[in-house]
Amino acid sequence: MPASLLTEILFRGVFEIVLYGLGYAIGWVVVPLLSFGYYRVEPWDFRPRSKTRGRSRQRRPKQVSADAACAIGLATLAAVAVLACFGWRAAGA
């Protein structure tokens, strides 16, 4: 097994876990803020959940999937990075 393949396997896994976790954490904060609490992010859980058939009378906030929260978090991170870059250039640094 070439070293480059082994390195790719290890770093890709670590990179995906860190990037997904960072995106999820940012999305977990941003989604309720932008929706004024109307949407929540579902828990980061890898276990399959069974759907309950009983309906609750209590209205709960709608949930955004963890993958969608990750995408929103990464898009927010990219937007903040672009704004920081423009601010850095505008400041003349």
C-alpha positions in Angstrom: 0.0 0.0 0.0 1.6 3.3 -1.0 2.1 5.9 1.6 0.0 8.5 -0.3 -3.0 6.2 -0.3 -2.7 5.6 3.5 -2.3 9.3 4.1 -5.3 10.1 2.0 -7.4 7.6 3.9 -6.4 8.9 7.3 -6.5 12.6 6.6 -9.7 12.4 4.6 -11.5 10.7 7.5 -10.2 13.2 10.0 -10.9 16.1 7.7 -14.5 15.0 7.1 -15.2 14.5 10.7 -13.8 17.9 11.7 -15.4 19.7 8.9 -18.8 18.1 9.4 -18.6 18.7 13.1 -17.7 22.3 12.6 -20.5 22.8 10.1 -23.0 21.1 12.3 -22.0 23.3 15.3 -22.3 26.5 13.4 -25.6 25.4 11.8 -26.9 24.5 15.2 -26.4 28.1 16.3 -27.3 29.8 13.0 -30.5 28.0 12.1 -32.5 29.0 15.2 -31.2 32.5 15.1 -32.2 33.1 11.5 -35.5 31.5 11.9 -36.3 33.1 15.2 -36.7 29.8 16.9 -39.2 28.4 14.3 -36.7 25.7 13.1 -34.5 23.5 15.2 -31.6 21.3 14.2 -32.2 17.6 14.8 -29.7 15.9 17.2 -26.5 14.6 15.7 -27.3 11.0 16.1 -26.4 8.1 13.9 -28.9 5.6 15.3 -32.0 5.0 13.2 -35.1 6.3 14.9 -38.5 4.8 14.6 -41.3 7.1 13.6 -44.0 7.4 16.2 -47.6 7.2 14.9 -49.2 9.1 17.7 -49.6 12.8 17.2 -48.9 15.2 20.0 -51.2 18.1 20.6 -48.3 20.2 21.6 -46.8 22.0 18.6 -43.1 21.6 18.4 -40.6 23.6 16.3 -39.9 22.1 12.9 -36.6 20.3 12.6 -33.9 20.7 10.0 -31.8 17.6 9.2 -28.3 17.4 10.5 -26.9 17.4 6.9 -28.8 20.5 6.0 -27.5 22.2 9.2 -24.0 21.2 8.2 -24.5 22.8 4.8 -25.9 25.9 6.3 -23.1 26.1 8.8 -20.4 25.7 6.1 -22.1 28.3 3.9 -22.2 30.7 6.9 -18.5 29.9 7.6 -17.6 30.7 4.0 -19.6 33.9 4.0 -17.9 35.1 7.2 -14.5 34.2 5.7 -15.2 36.2 2.6 -16.4 39.2 4.6 -13.4 39.0 6.8 -11.1 38.9 3.8 -12.9 42.0 2.3 -12.7 43.7 5.7 -9.0 42.9 6.0 -8.3 44.4 2.6 -10.4 47.5 3.2 -8.5 48.2 6.4 -5.3 48.3 4.4 -3.5 45.6 6.2 
